Amino acid sequence: MKRSCVLVVAMLLALVACQLGETPPATVPLAPTVTPEPLTPTATPVPPTVTPVPPTPTATPLPPLTGSGGGRIAFSSRRGEGDYEVYVMNADGTDKRQVTRDASESEEPAWSPRAGGTQIAYNIDNYAGHCDIYVINADGSNKRRLTTEGNAGSSAWSPDGARIAFSRHAHGSGDDLYIMNADGSNEQRLTNTGRSREIFGPSWSPDGTQIVCVVDANPDPRTQELTLYVLNVQDALQSGGAVVADMQALPRVGKDLNDRPAWSPTGSQIAFSAVVNDHRDLYVVNADGTDLRQLTHTPEFDEHAPAWSPDSTQIAFQANPDGNWDIYVMDVPDEPATDASNRRRLTTDVANDTTPDWAP
């Protein structure tokens, strides 16, 4: 019994000793952390090719017409919707642009003299016998109405741009001339005929002291004898309205219509249209009534509504060689016996283009 216990004890001790003397298993080291290097691109990226956009070239100014300095011409036209509207173009006929977009007839444009012509006065006829004067910027903005009674037309700016002369019809007493401020205020009467006469078409002298206009010289309303008269503005205002006897009559051409007078910017001449033998031609006369001469001789068609260039060397006008009106320009010669020359056609539309006015 004792021997068995000893044997067991001995075996346990051997087992403990064996366990105490056992070498622990080797530790397996962790692999070091490796920071991945960025991939080197195989090809250097090429920036996109940018085609440079050339700058917008500055428009080259149009060459001036000989002796005129070029400029712009306003006119009335029935192109487009069929009603008359106001257009502007360069003085060589290029770059035509519509200025007005009215639901009625917009006619007889007249450039303002200030700042080289930035505004245009014109008439609007609403087809019901009512006509009033409006002003609009040359770019078509800021339209405003100057008269409100429905019986005004034929506007003309004073040389300083401060006033506008115009014609007004009074029922039962014919037409008379008035002036107003450029904003439509302070109307004043220039003529007082007291009869059923027509007085219209004013054009100022460059110094602003006189106005040439068209007067029906025959008081009989059944017969028209349109004649050009010159009145003194200050005298007319002081008298409350000049009568025909107070005005200076210019020489008449033929026995019919003398109308559409235009005072030259130099002040020395007045151009106008006259009918002889049922045919219209253009004429010019000195402002004092001397040296009347005919500028055009075209019996096969008509010329009408002259407008001077800023330097008085050329005239824009309307003519109808094709049966409809178009705008033309011609040179005005210095020699009294010489006809106008170098005619150039500026419009070719099948619609009527009328009443040109040259920007100052």
TIVEXDO-260583 format. One record per residue (C-alpha): x negated, z negated, y negated; residue in one letter. Coordinates in steps of 0.25 Angstrom, whole numbers, plus 2048, in hexadecimal, padded with zeros to 3 digits. Example, Ala and Ser with C-alpha at 12.3 -4.5 7.8 and 13.67 -1.06 7.14 Angstrom:
<atom><u>7CF</u><w>7E1</w><v>812</v><residu>a</residu></atom>
<atom><u>7C9</u><w>7E3</w><v>804</v><residu>s</residu></atom>
END
This chain:
<atom><u>800</u><w>800</w><v>800</v><residu>m</residu></atom>
<atom><u>7F5</u><w>7FC</w><v>7F6</v><residu>k</residu></atom>
<atom><u>7ED</u><w>809</w><v>7FA</v><residu>r</residu></atom>
<atom><u>7F9</u><w>812</w><v>7F7</v><residu>s</residu></atom>
<atom><u>7FB</u><w>80B</w><v>7E9</v><residu>c</residu></atom>
<atom><u>7EC</u><w>80D</w><v>7E6</v><residu>v</residu></atom>
<atom><u>7ED</u><w>81B</w><v>7EA</v><residu>l</residu></atom>
<atom><u>7F9</u><w>81E</w><v>7E1</v><residu>v</residu></atom>
<atom><u>7F2</u><w>817</w><v>7D5</v><residu>v</residu></atom>
<atom><u>7E6</u><w>820</w><v>7D8</v><residu>a</residu></atom>
<atom><u>7EE</u><w>82C</w><v>7D8</v><residu>m</residu></atom>
<atom><u>7F5</u><w>829</w><v>7CB</v><residu>l</residu></atom>
<atom><u>7E8</u><w>826</w><v>7C4</v><residu>l</residu></atom>
<atom><u>7E2</u><w>833</w><v>7C9</v><residu>a</residu></atom>
<atom><u>7EE</u><w>83A</w><v>7C3</v><residu>l</residu></atom>
<atom><u>7EC</u><w>833</w><v>7B6</v><residu>v</residu></atom>
<atom><u>7DE</u><w>836</w><v>7B5</v><residu>a</residu></atom>
<atom><u>7E0</u><w>845</w><v>7B8</v><residu>c</residu></atom>
<atom><u>7EA</u><w>846</w><v>7AD</v><residu>q</residu></atom>
<atom><u>7E2</u><w>83F</w><v>7A3</v><residu>l</residu></atom>
<atom><u>7D6</u><w>848</w><v>7A6</v><residu>g</residu></atom>
<atom><u>7DE</u><w>855</w><v>7A5</v><residu>e</residu></atom>
<atom><u>7D9</u><w>85E</w><v>79A</v><residu>t</residu></atom>
<atom><u>7E4</u><w>863</w><v>791</v><residu>p</residu></atom>
<atom><u>7E8</u><w>871</w><v>790</v><residu>p</residu></atom>
<atom><u>7E1</u><w>879</w><v>785</v><residu>a</residu></atom>
<atom><u>7E9</u><w>87C</w><v>779</v><residu>t</residu></atom>
<atom><u>7EB</u><w>88B</w><v>776</v><residu>v</residu></atom>
<atom><u>7E8</u><w>88E</w><v>768</v><residu>p</residu></atom>
<atom><u>7F2</u><w>895</w><v>75F</v><residu>l</residu></atom>
<atom><u>7EE</u><w>8A3</w><v>75A</v><residu>a</residu></atom>
<atom><u>7EA</u><w>8A2</w><v>74B</v><residu>p</residu></atom>
<atom><u>7F5</u><w>8A7</w><v>741</v><residu>t</residu></atom>
<atom><u>7F1</u><w>8B5</w><v>73D</v><residu>v</residu></atom>
<atom><u>7F7</u><w>8B9</w><v>72F</v><residu>t</residu></atom>
<atom><u>7FA</u><w>8C8</w><v>731</v><residu>p</residu></atom>
<atom><u>7F3</u><w>8D1</w><v>728</v><residu>e</residu></atom>
<atom><u>7FC</u><w>8DB</w><v>720</v><residu>p</residu></atom>
<atom><u>7FC</u><w>8E9</w><v>726</v><residu>l</residu></atom>
<atom><u>7F4</u><w>8F3</w><v>71E</v><residu>t</residu></atom>
<atom><u>7FC</u><w>8FF</w><v>71B</v><residu>p</residu></atom>
<atom><u>7F8</u><w>90B</w><v>721</v><residu>t</residu></atom>
<atom><u>7FA</u><w>914</w><v>715</v><residu>a</residu></atom>
<atom><u>7F9</u><w>910</w><v>706</v><residu>t</residu></atom>
<atom><u>807</u><w>913</w><v>700</v><residu>p</residu></atom>
<atom><u>808</u><w>91E</w><v>6F6</v><residu>v</residu></atom>
<atom><u>810</u><w>91B</w><v>6EA</v><residu>p</residu></atom>
<atom><u>81C</u><w>925</w><v>6E8</v><residu>p</residu></atom>
<atom><u>819</u><w>931</w><v>6DF</v><residu>t</residu></atom>
<atom><u>820</u><w>930</w><v>6D2</v><residu>v</residu></atom>
<atom><u>823</u><w>93D</w><v>6CB</v><residu>t</residu></atom>
<atom><u>822</u><w>93A</w><v>6BC</v><residu>p</residu></atom>
<atom><u>82E</u><w>93E</w><v>6B4</v><residu>v</residu></atom>
<atom><u>82A</u><w>945</w><v>6A7</v><residu>p</residu></atom>
<atom><u>830</u><w>93F</w><v>69A</v><residu>p</residu></atom>
<atom><u>83C</u><w>946</w><v>695</v><residu>t</residu></atom>
<atom><u>837</u><w>950</w><v>68A</v><residu>p</residu></atom>
<atom><u>83B</u><w>94E</w><v>67C</v><residu>t</residu></atom>
<atom><u>844</u><w>95A</w><v>678</v><residu>a</residu></atom>
<atom><u>83D</u><w>964</w><v>66F</v><residu>t</residu></atom>
<atom><u>844</u><w>966</w><v>662</v><residu>p</residu></atom>
<atom><u>84B</u><w>973</w><v>661</v><residu>l</residu></atom>
<atom><u>843</u><w>97C</w><v>657</v><residu>p</residu></atom>
<atom><u>84A</u><w>97D</w><v>64A</v><residu>p</residu></atom>
<atom><u>851</u><w>989</w><v>646</v><residu>l</residu></atom>
<atom><u>849</u><w>991</w><v>63B</v><residu>t</residu></atom>
<atom><u>84A</u><w>98A</w><v>62E</v><residu>g</residu></atom>
<atom><u>855</u><w>980</w><v>632</v><residu>s</residu></atom>
<atom><u>84F</u><w>975</w><v>639</v><residu>g</residu></atom>
<atom><u>858</u><w>976</w><v>645</v><residu>g</residu></atom>
<atom><u>862</u><w>96B</w><v>646</v><residu>g</residu></atom>
<atom><u>870</u><w>96A</w><v>64C</v><residu>r</residu></atom>
<atom><u>87D</u><w>971</w><v>64A</v><residu>i</residu></atom>
<atom><u>88B</u><w>96B</w><v>64C</v><residu>a</residu></atom>
<atom><u>896</u><w>974</w><v>64F</v><residu>f</residu></atom>
<atom><u>8A4</u><w>974</w><v>655</v><residu>s</residu></atom>
<atom><u>8A7</u><w>97B</w><v>662</v><residu>s</residu></atom>
<atom><u>8B3</u><w>97D</w><v>66C</v><residu>r</residu></atom>
<atom><u>8AA</u><w>97D</w><v>678</v><residu>r</residu></atom>
<atom><u>8AD</u><w>973</w><v>683</v><residu>g</residu></atom>
<atom><u>8BB</u><w>96E</w><v>683</v><residu>e</residu></atom>
<atom><u>8C1</u><w>978</w><v>679</v><residu>g</residu></atom>
<atom><u>8C2</u><w>96F</w><v>66D</v><residu>d</residu></atom>
<atom><u>8B8</u><w>970</w><v>661</v><residu>y</residu></atom>
<atom><u>8AD</u><w>966</w><v>662</v><residu>e</residu></atom>
<atom><u>8A1</u><w>963</w><v>65A</v><residu>v</residu></atom>
<atom><u>894</u><w>967</w><v>660</v><residu>y</residu></atom>
<atom><u>885</u><w>967</w><v>65B</v><residu>v</residu></atom>
<atom><u>879</u><w>96F</w><v>65F</v><residu>m</residu></atom>
<atom><u>86B</u><w>972</w><v>65B</v><residu>n</residu></atom>
<atom><u>86A</u><w>97C</w><v>650</v><residu>a</residu></atom>
<atom><u>865</u><w>987</w><v>65A</v><residu>d</residu></atom>
<atom><u>871</u><w>985</w><v>663</v><residu>g</residu></atom>
<atom><u>86C</u><w>97C</w><v>66D</v><residu>t</residu></atom>
<atom><u>870</u><w>96F</w><v>673</v><residu>d</residu></atom>
<atom><u>87F</u><w>970</w><v>66F</v><residu>k</residu></atom>
<atom><u>886</u><w>962</w><v>671</v><residu>r</residu></atom>
<atom><u>895</u><w>95E</w><v>66F</v><residu>q</residu></atom>
<atom><u>897</u><w>953</w><v>665</v><residu>v</residu></atom>
<atom><u>8A6</u><w>951</w><v>664</v><residu>t</residu></atom>
<atom><u>8B0</u><w>94F</w><v>670</v><residu>r</residu></atom>
<atom><u>8BD</u><w>94E</w><v>669</v><residu>d</residu></atom>
<atom><u>8CB</u><w>952</w><v>66E</v><residu>a</residu></atom>
<atom><u>8CD</u><w>95B</w><v>661</v><residu>s</residu></atom>
<atom><u>8C6</u><w>965</w><v>65A</v><residu>e</residu></atom>
<atom><u>8B9</u><w>960</w><v>654</v><residu>s</residu></atom>
<atom><u>8B4</u><w>96A</w><v>649</v><residu>e</residu></atom>
<atom><u>8AB</u><w>96C</w><v>63D</v><residu>e</residu></atom>
<atom><u>89F</u><w>963</w><v>640</v><residu>p</residu></atom>
<atom><u>897</u><w>95F</w><v>634</v><residu>a</residu></atom>
<atom><u>889</u><w>958</w><v>635</v><residu>w</residu></atom>
<atom><u>886</u><w>94B</w><v>62D</v><residu>s</residu></atom>
<atom><u>87A</u><w>94D</w><v>624</v><residu>p</residu></atom>
<atom><u>875</u><w>93F</w><v>627</v><residu>r</residu></atom>
<atom><u>869</u><w>93D</w><v>631</v><residu>a</residu></atom>
<atom><u>868</u><w>94C</w><v>634</v><residu>g</residu></atom>
<atom><u>877</u><w>94D</w><v>638</v><residu>g</residu></atom>
<atom><u>87B</u><w>942</w><v>642</v><residu>t</residu></atom>
<atom><u>88A</u><w>942</w><v>640</v><residu>q</residu></atom>
<atom><u>894</u><w>94E</w><v>640</v><residu>i</residu></atom>
<atom><u>8A1</u><w>94E</w><v>638</v><residu>a</residu></atom>
<atom><u>8AC</u><w>957</w><v>63E</v><residu>y</residu></atom>
<atom><u>8BB</u><w>959</w><v>63F</v><residu>n</residu></atom>
<atom><u>8C5</u><w>956</w><v>64A</v><residu>i</residu></atom>
<atom><u>8D2</u><w>95E</w><v>64B</v><residu>d</residu></atom>
<atom><u>8DC</u><w>958</w><v>654</v><residu>n</residu></atom>
<atom><u>8E4</u><w>965</w><v>655</v><residu>y</residu></atom>
<atom><u>8F0</u><w>95E</w><v>64E</v><residu>a</residu></atom>
<atom><u>8EC</u><w>962</w><v>640</v><residu>g</residu></atom>
<atom><u>8E3</u><w>955</w><v>63F</v><residu>h</residu></atom>
<atom><u>8D5</u><w>956</w><v>63B</v><residu>c</residu></atom>
<atom><u>8CB</u><w>94B</w><v>638</v><residu>d</residu></atom>
<atom><u>8BC</u><w>949</w><v>635</v><residu>i</residu></atom>
<atom><u>8B3</u><w>942</w><v>63F</v><residu>y</residu></atom>
<atom><u>8A4</u><w>93F</w><v>640</v><residu>v</residu></atom>
<atom><u>89C</u><w>93E</w><v>64C</v><residu>i</residu></atom>
<atom><u>88D</u><w>93C</w><v>64F</v><residu>n</residu></atom>
<atom><u>886</u><w>948</w><v>653</v><residu>a</residu></atom>
<atom><u>884</u><w>942</w><v>662</v><residu>d</residu></atom>
<atom><u>893</u><w>941</w><v>663</v><residu>g</residu></atom>
<atom><u>894</u><w>932</w><v>661</v><residu>s</residu></atom>
<atom><u>89B</u><w>929</w><v>656</v><residu>n</residu></atom>
<atom><u>8A7</u><w>932</w><v>653</v><residu>k</residu></atom>
<atom><u>8AF</u><w>92D</w><v>647</v><residu>r</residu></atom>
<atom><u>8BB</u><w>932</w><v>63F</v><residu>r</residu></atom>
<atom><u>8BA</u><w>933</w><v>630</v><residu>l</residu></atom>
<atom><u>8C8</u><w>939</w><v>62C</v><residu>t</residu></atom>
<atom><u>8D5</u><w>934</w><v>632</v><residu>t</residu></atom>
<atom><u>8E0</u><w>93C</w><v>62B</v><residu>e</residu></atom>
<atom><u>8DF</u><w>949</w><v>634</v><residu>g</residu></atom>
<atom><u>8DD</u><w>953</w><v>628</v><residu>n</residu></atom>
<atom><u>8CE</u><w>953</w><v>626</v><residu>a</residu></atom>
<atom><u>8C3</u><w>95D</w><v>62A</v><residu>g</residu></atom>
<atom><u>8B7</u><w>965</w><v>625</v><residu>s</residu></atom>
<atom><u>8AD</u><w>95A</w><v>623</v><residu>s</residu></atom>
<atom><u>8A0</u><w>95B</w><v>61C</v><residu>a</residu></atom>
<atom><u>895</u><w>950</w><v>61A</v><residu>w</residu></atom>
<atom><u>88F</u><w>94D</w><v>60D</v><residu>s</residu></atom>
<atom><u>880</u><w>950</w><v>60C</v><residu>p</residu></atom>
<atom><u>87D</u><w>941</w><v>60C</v><residu>d</residu></atom>
<atom><u>886</u><w>93F</w><v>618</v><residu>g</residu></atom>
<atom><u>88F</u><w>934</w><v>611</v><residu>a</residu></atom>
<atom><u>89B</u><w>93C</w><v>60F</v><residu>r</residu></atom>
<atom><u>8A4</u><w>947</w><v>616</v><residu>i</residu></atom>
<atom><u>8AC</u><w>952</w><v>60F</v><residu>a</residu></atom>
<atom><u>8B8</u><w>957</w><v>616</v><residu>f</residu></atom>
<atom><u>8C5</u><w>95E</w><v>614</v><residu>s</residu></atom>
<atom><u>8D3</u><w>957</w><v>615</v><residu>r</residu></atom>
<atom><u>8E0</u><w>95E</w><v>616</v><residu>h</residu></atom>
<atom><u>8EC</u><w>957</w><v>60F</v><residu>a</residu></atom>
<atom><u>8FA</u><w>95C</w><v>613</v><residu>h</residu></atom>
<atom><u>900</u><w>964</w><v>608</v><residu>g</residu></atom>
<atom><u>8F3</u><w>965</w><v>5FF</v><residu>s</residu></atom>
<atom><u>8E9</u><w>96C</w><v>607</v><residu>g</residu></atom>
<atom><u>8DB</u><w>968</w><v>60A</v><residu>d</residu></atom>
<atom><u>8D1</u><w>961</w><v>601</v><residu>d</residu></atom>
<atom><u>8C3</u><w>95C</w><v>602</v><residu>l</residu></atom>
<atom><u>8BF</u><w>94D</w><v>604</v><residu>y</residu></atom>
<atom><u>8B3</u><w>945</w><v>606</v><residu>i</residu></atom>
<atom><u>8B1</u><w>938</w><v>60E</v><residu>m</residu></atom>
<atom><u>8A6</u><w>92F</w><v>612</v><residu>n</residu></atom>
<atom><u>89F</u><w>932</w><v>61F</v><residu>a</residu></atom>
<atom><u>8A6</u><w>927</w><v>626</v><residu>d</residu></atom>
<atom><u>8B4</u><w>92C</w><v>621</v><residu>g</residu></atom>
<atom><u>8B6</u><w>923</w><v>616</v><residu>s</residu></atom>
<atom><u>8B9</u><w>925</w><v>607</v><residu>n</residu></atom>
<atom><u>8C0</u><w>932</w><v>607</v><residu>e</residu></atom>
<atom><u>8C0</u><w>939</w><v>5F9</v><residu>q</residu></atom>
<atom><u>8C6</u><w>946</w><v>5F5</v><residu>r</residu></atom>
<atom><u>8BE</u><w>952</w><v>5F0</v><residu>l</residu></atom>
<atom><u>8C9</u><w>95D</w><v>5EE</v><residu>t</residu></atom>
<atom><u>8D7</u><w>95C</w><v>5E9</v><residu>n</residu></atom>
<atom><u>8DD</u><w>96A</w><v>5EA</v><residu>t</residu></atom>
<atom><u>8EC</u><w>965</w><v>5EA</v><residu>g</residu></atom>
<atom><u>8EF</u><w>972</w><v>5F1</v><residu>r</residu></atom>
<atom><u>8F1</u><w>978</w><v>5FF</v><residu>s</residu></atom>
<atom><u>8E2</u><w>97C</w><v>600</v><residu>r</residu></atom>
<atom><u>8D7</u><w>97B</w><v>60A</v><residu>e</residu></atom>
<atom><u>8CA</u><w>974</w><v>606</v><residu>i</residu></atom>
<atom><u>8C1</u><w>972</w><v>611</v><residu>f</residu></atom>
<atom><u>8B3</u><w>975</w><v>616</v><residu>g</residu></atom>
<atom><u>8AA</u><w>96C</w><v>60D</v><residu>p</residu></atom>
<atom><u>89B</u><w>96D</w><v>60D</v><residu>s</residu></atom>
<atom><u>892</u><w>964</w><v>604</v><residu>w</residu></atom>
<atom><u>887</u><w>969</w><v>5FB</v><residu>s</residu></atom>
<atom><u>87A</u><w>962</w><v>600</v><residu>p</residu></atom>
<atom><u>879</u><w>959</w><v>5F3</v><residu>d</residu></atom>
<atom><u>887</u><w>954</w><v>5F6</v><residu>g</residu></atom>
<atom><u>88D</u><w>958</w><v>5E9</v><residu>t</residu></atom>
<atom><u>896</u><w>964</w><v>5ED</v><residu>q</residu></atom>
<atom><u>89E</u><w>969</w><v>5F8</v><residu>i</residu></atom>
<atom><u>8A2</u><w>977</w><v>5FB</v><residu>v</residu></atom>
<atom><u>8AF</u><w>979</w><v>602</v><residu>c</residu></atom>
<atom><u>8BA</u><w>983</w><v>606</v><residu>v</residu></atom>
<atom><u>8C6</u><w>984</w><v>5FD</v><residu>v</residu></atom>
<atom><u>8D2</u><w>98D</w><v>5FF</v><residu>d</residu></atom>
<atom><u>8D2</u><w>993</w><v>5F1</v><residu>a</residu></atom>
<atom><u>8E0</u><w>999</w><v>5F2</v><residu>n</residu></atom>
<atom><u>8EB</u><w>98E</w><v>5F0</v><residu>p</residu></atom>
<atom><u>8F5</u><w>997</w><v>5F8</v><residu>d</residu></atom>
<atom><u>8F5</u><w>991</w><v>606</v><residu>p</residu></atom>
<atom><u>8F8</u><w>99E</w><v>60C</v><residu>r</residu></atom>
<atom><u>8EB</u><w>9A4</w><v>608</v><residu>t</residu></atom>
<atom><u>8DD</u><w>99F</w><v>60A</v><residu>q</residu></atom>
<atom><u>8D2</u><w>9A2</w><v>601</v><residu>e</residu></atom>
<atom><u>8C7</u><w>998</w><v>606</v><residu>l</residu></atom>
<atom><u>8BC</u><w>997</w><v>5FB</v><residu>t</residu></atom>
<atom><u>8AF</u><w>98E</w><v>5FA</v><residu>l</residu></atom>
<atom><u>8AF</u><w>984</w><v>5EF</v><residu>y</residu></atom>
<atom><u>8A5</u><w>979</w><v>5EB</v><residu>v</residu></atom>
<atom><u>8A9</u><w>96C</w><v>5E5</v><residu>l</residu></atom>
<atom><u>8A1</u><w>961</w><v>5DE</v><residu>n</residu></atom>
<atom><u>8A3</u><w>954</w><v>5E7</v><residu>v</residu></atom>
<atom><u>8A2</u><w>94A</w><v>5DC</v><residu>q</residu></atom>
<atom><u>8AB</u><w>951</w><v>5D2</v><residu>d</residu></atom>
<atom><u>8B5</u><w>953</w><v>5DD</v><residu>a</residu></atom>
<atom><u>8B5</u><w>944</w><v>5E0</v><residu>l</residu></atom>
<atom><u>8B6</u><w>940</w><v>5D2</v><residu>q</residu></atom>
<atom><u>8C2</u><w>949</w><v>5CF</v><residu>s</residu></atom>
<atom><u>8C9</u><w>944</w><v>5DC</v><residu>g</residu></atom>
<atom><u>8C8</u><w>952</w><v>5E2</v><residu>g</residu></atom>
<atom><u>8C4</u><w>95F</w><v>5DD</v><residu>a</residu></atom>
<atom><u>8CD</u><w>96B</w><v>5DB</v><residu>v</residu></atom>
<atom><u>8C9</u><w>979</w><v>5DF</v><residu>v</residu></atom>
<atom><u>8C7</u><w>97C</w><v>5D0</v><residu>a</residu></atom>
<atom><u>8BC</u><w>971</w><v>5D0</v><residu>d</residu></atom>
<atom><u>8B4</u><w>978</w><v>5DB</v><residu>m</residu></atom>
<atom><u>8AA</u><w>984</w><v>5DA</v><residu>q</residu></atom>
<atom><u>8AF</u><w>990</w><v>5E2</v><residu>a</residu></atom>
<atom><u>8A4</u><w>997</w><v>5EA</v><residu>l</residu></atom>
<atom><u>8A5</u><w>9A7</w><v>5EB</v><residu>p</residu></atom>
<atom><u>8AF</u><w>9AB</w><v>5F5</v><residu>r</residu></atom>
<atom><u>8AC</u><w>9B6</w><v>600</v><residu>v</residu></atom>
<atom><u>8B7</u><w>9BF</w><v>602</v><residu>g</residu></atom>
<atom><u>8C5</u><w>9BA</w><v>600</v><residu>k</residu></atom>
<atom><u>8C8</u><w>9B2</w><v>60D</v><residu>d</residu></atom>
<atom><u>8C1</u><w>9A6</w><v>613</v><residu>l</residu></atom>
<atom><u>8B4</u><w>9A0</w><v>60D</v><residu>n</residu></atom>
<atom><u>8B2</u><w>993</w><v>615</v><residu>d</residu></atom>
<atom><u>8A8</u><w>98A</w><v>61D</v><residu>r</residu></atom>
<atom><u>89E</u><w>987</w><v>611</v><residu>p</residu></atom>
<atom><u>891</u><w>980</w><v>614</v><residu>a</residu></atom>
<atom><u>888</u><w>97C</w><v>60A</v><residu>w</residu></atom>
<atom><u>879</u><w>97E</w><v>60D</v><residu>s</residu></atom>
<atom><u>870</u><w>972</w><v>60E</v><residu>p</residu></atom>
<atom><u>867</u><w>977</w><v>603</v><residu>t</residu></atom>
<atom><u>874</u><w>977</w><v>5FA</v><residu>g</residu></atom>
<atom><u>872</u><w>986</w><v>5F5</v><residu>s</residu></atom>
<atom><u>87C</u><w>98D</w><v>5FE</v><residu>q</residu></atom>
<atom><u>889</u><w>98C</w><v>604</v><residu>i</residu></atom>
<atom><u>88C</u><w>994</w><v>611</v><residu>a</residu></atom>
<atom><u>89B</u><w>998</w><v>615</v><residu>f</residu></atom>
<atom><u>8A3</u><w>9A1</w><v>61D</v><residu>s</residu></atom>
<atom><u>8AC</u><w>9AC</w><v>617</v><residu>a</residu></atom>
<atom><u>8B7</u><w>9B5</w><v>61C</v><residu>v</residu></atom>
<atom><u>8B6</u><w>9C4</w><v>618</v><residu>v</residu></atom>
<atom><u>8BF</u><w>9CE</w><v>61E</v><residu>n</residu></atom>
<atom><u>8C3</u><w>9C4</w><v>629</v><residu>d</residu></atom>
<atom><u>8B5</u><w>9C2</w><v>62D</v><residu>h</residu></atom>
<atom><u>8AC</u><w>9B5</w><v>62B</v><residu>r</residu></atom>
<atom><u>89E</u><w>9B5</w><v>626</v><residu>d</residu></atom>
<atom><u>894</u><w>9AB</w><v>620</v><residu>l</residu></atom>
<atom><u>890</u><w>9AB</w><v>611</v><residu>y</residu></atom>
<atom><u>887</u><w>9A2</w><v>609</v><residu>v</residu></atom>
<atom><u>888</u><w>99F</w><v>5FA</v><residu>v</residu></atom>
<atom><u>880</u><w>997</w><v>5F0</v><residu>n</residu></atom>
<atom><u>886</u><w>98A</w><v>5ED</v><residu>a</residu></atom>
<atom><u>888</u><w>98E</w><v>5DE</v><residu>d</residu></atom>
<atom><u>890</u><w>99A</w><v>5E3</v><residu>g</residu></atom>
<atom><u>885</u><w>9A5</w><v>5E1</v><residu>t</residu></atom>
<atom><u>87F</u><w>9AE</w><v>5EC</v><residu>d</residu></atom>
<atom><u>88A</u><w>9B0</w><v>5F5</v><residu>l</residu></atom>
<atom><u>885</u><w>9B7</w><v>602</v><residu>r</residu></atom>
<atom><u>88A</u><w>9BB</w><v>610</v><residu>q</residu></atom>
<atom><u>882</u><w>9B6</w><v>61B</v><residu>l</residu></atom>
<atom><u>888</u><w>9BC</w><v>627</v><residu>t</residu></atom>
<atom><u>88E</u><w>9CA</w><v>629</v><residu>h</residu></atom>
<atom><u>895</u><w>9CB</w><v>637</v><residu>t</residu></atom>
<atom><u>8A2</u><w>9D2</w><v>636</v><residu>p</residu></atom>
<atom><u>8A4</u><w>9D2</w><v>645</v><residu>e</residu></atom>
<atom><u>8A5</u><w>9C2</w><v>646</v><residu>f</residu></atom>
<atom><u>8A6</u><w>9B6</w><v>63D</v><residu>d</residu></atom>
<atom><u>89D</u><w>9AB</w><v>638</v><residu>e</residu></atom>
<atom><u>8A2</u><w>99E</w><v>632</v><residu>h</residu></atom>
<atom><u>89F</u><w>98F</w><v>62F</v><residu>a</residu></atom>
<atom><u>890</u><w>990</w><v>62A</v><residu>p</residu></atom>
<atom><u>887</u><w>983</w><v>62B</v><residu>a</residu></atom>
<atom><u>879</u><w>982</w><v>624</v><residu>w</residu></atom>
<atom><u>86D</u><w>97E</w><v>62B</v><residu>s</residu></atom>
<atom><u>866</u><w>971</w><v>625</v><residu>p</residu></atom>
<atom><u>85C</u><w>97A</w><v>61D</v><residu>d</residu></atom>
<atom><u>866</u><w>984</w><v>619</v><residu>s</residu></atom>
<atom><u>85F</u><w>990</w><v>620</v><residu>t</residu></atom>
<atom><u>869</u><w>992</w><v>62B</v><residu>q</residu></atom>
<atom><u>878</u><w>992</w><v>62D</v><residu>i</residu></atom>
<atom><u>880</u><w>98E</w><v>63A</v><residu>a</residu></atom>
<atom><u>88E</u><w>995</w><v>63B</v><residu>f</residu></atom>
<atom><u>898</u><w>999</w><v>645</v><residu>q</residu></atom>
<atom><u>89A</u><w>9A8</w><v>649</v><residu>a</residu></atom>
<atom><u>8A3</u><w>9AF</w><v>653</v><residu>n</residu></atom>
<atom><u>89D</u><w>9BC</w><v>658</v><residu>p</residu></atom>
<atom><u>8A2</u><w>9B9</w><v>666</v><residu>d</residu></atom>
<atom><u>8B0</u><w>9B5</w><v>661</v><residu>g</residu></atom>
<atom><u>8AE</u><w>9A6</w><v>662</v><residu>n</residu></atom>
<atom><u>8A6</u><w>99E</w><v>658</v><residu>w</residu></atom>
<atom><u>897</u><w>99A</w><v>65A</v><residu>d</residu></atom>
<atom><u>88D</u><w>993</w><v>652</v><residu>i</residu></atom>
<atom><u>881</u><w>99C</w><v>64C</v><residu>y</residu></atom>
<atom><u>876</u><w>999</w><v>642</v><residu>v</residu></atom>
<atom><u>870</u><w>9A3</w><v>638</v><residu>m</residu></atom>
<atom><u>865</u><w>9A3</w><v>62E</v><residu>d</residu></atom>
<atom><u>869</u><w>9A3</w><v>61F</v><residu>v</residu></atom>
<atom><u>85F</u><w>9AD</w><v>617</v><residu>p</residu></atom>
<atom><u>85A</u><w>9A9</w><v>60A</v><residu>d</residu></atom>
<atom><u>85C</u><w>9B8</w><v>605</v><residu>e</residu></atom>
<atom><u>86A</u><w>9B9</w><v>5FF</v><residu>p</residu></atom>
<atom><u>86C</u><w>9C7</w><v>604</v><residu>a</residu></atom>
<atom><u>868</u><w>9C4</w><v>612</v><residu>t</residu></atom>
<atom><u>872</u><w>9C1</w><v>61D</v><residu>d</residu></atom>
<atom><u>870</u><w>9B5</w><v>627</v><residu>a</residu></atom>
<atom><u>867</u><w>9B7</w><v>632</v><residu>s</residu></atom>
<atom><u>862</u><w>9B2</w><v>63F</v><residu>n</residu></atom>
<atom><u>86F</u><w>9AF</w><v>645</v><residu>r</residu></atom>
<atom><u>86F</u><w>9A6</w><v>652</v><residu>r</residu></atom>
<atom><u>87A</u><w>9A2</w><v>65B</v><residu>r</residu></atom>
<atom><u>87B</u><w>993</w><v>65E</v><residu>l</residu></atom>
<atom><u>887</u><w>992</w><v>667</v><residu>t</residu></atom>
<atom><u>88D</u><w>99C</w><v>672</v><residu>t</residu></atom>
<atom><u>899</u><w>994</w><v>677</v><residu>d</residu></atom>
<atom><u>8A6</u><w>99C</w><v>679</v><residu>v</residu></atom>
<atom><u>8AD</u><w>991</w><v>672</v><residu>a</residu></atom>
<atom><u>8AD</u><w>991</w><v>662</v><residu>n</residu></atom>
<atom><u>8A1</u><w>98A</w><v>65C</v><residu>d</residu></atom>
<atom><u>8A4</u><w>987</w><v>64D</v><residu>t</residu></atom>
<atom><u>8A1</u><w>980</w><v>640</v><residu>t</residu></atom>
<atom><u>892</u><w>97D</w><v>641</v><residu>p</residu></atom>
<atom><u>88B</u><w>973</w><v>639</v><residu>d</residu></atom>
<atom><u>87C</u><w>971</w><v>638</v><residu>w</residu></atom>
<atom><u>876</u><w>963</w><v>638</v><residu>a</residu></atom>
<atom><u>86E</u><w>95F</w><v>62C</v><residu>p</residu></atom>
END
